[in-house]
Amino acid sequence: MPKKSKRADTSDSDSGPEDREPIKKKVKSDNSFRTEDSEPTWDLGKNRFVKISDFKGKVYVNIREFYNADGDLRPGKKGIMLTGEQWQRFKASVNEIDEEMKKK
């Protein structure tokens, strides 16, 4: 049985194979990007992410730990979803939290 030979690249493109790479979905800062589900996402490290999520017609700030399932990152149980009002209250408390952290 003859082996199948690889077909030669017949692309007419001047730029070559680099134009076939997926487009990186970076926005704004170095640790901000959009995931495949197009949600704005920020990496906090150690598989923890902040996402802006739309759930049942409402917008939430989702701070969650993800786990690796067959090469894909999936959201885990550990995390919190904040409503817009809760997010605003949290932001208003950040300076006080920073001051307490400096005392420790």
N, C-alpha and C positions, 0 to 999 in steps of 0.2 A: 504494500500500500504506500503510495508516494506521500512524502511530507508536504504539508501546505507551506508554501513560501509566503513570507511577509510581502504585502503589496507596497510598492514604492509610493512615497508621498507625492501626490500629484497636485498639490495646492498651488494656485496661481498667485498667492499672496506674497508680497515682497517681504513682509515681516517674519515669515517662517512660523515655526510651531509655537513661539511664545504668545501668539495671539489666541491660542486655545486654552490658556490658563484661566481658571475661574476668576471672576472679578472680586477683589477684596471689598468688603462692605464696611469700610471705616467711615466714621463720621466724627466731627468735632475733636475730641482729645485722644491721646494715645491709648487709653484703656476703654474707649467707647466704640461700640460697633453695633451693627444690626445682625440679628440671627436669621436663620432660614425662614422663621415665621415673621420676619420683618419688624420684630419688637426691638426698640432701642435698648441696648444692653451695656452694662459696665462691669468689668471684671474686678473683683475685690481680692482675688488670689485664693488659693486652696479650694478651688471648685465652688466658690461663692460668687454670686452674681446679683446685680440689681437690674431689674427689668421694669419697663413701663408696660403694663398688661391691660388689655381690654377684656373684661369678663362680665357677661350678661349685661352688656351695654354700659358698664361703668368702668372708669379708668382707675387703676391701682398702681402703687409702687410696690413691686414684689422683690423682697430681699430673701434669697433662698440659696441653700446648699444643693449642689447637683451631684449626681453619681454617674459613673461610667458603666453603661450597659451596651456591650457588644460594640464598643468603639464610639458610641453616641453618648453625649451628656444629656441626662434626663433629670427633671426636677425631683428633688427628694421631699420628704415630709418636714424636714427641719427648715423653717423659714417663717416669714410673716408677710402678709399683704396689707398695705396701709391704704386707706381711702385718701382722697385728696385733702380732706379736713385733718385727718390724723397726720399726714405728711407735713402739712403746714405747721401743726403743733410741734412735731418733731424738730423741724427746721428752726422754730423759734427757741427751742431748748438747747440747741447745739453749743452756743457760747457758754452756757452754764455747765453743760456736760464737760466741755473742754477745761474749764476752770477746776472742776472736781478731779479730772484726770491728772492735771498738773500737781495736785496736792498729794496724790498717791505715790 
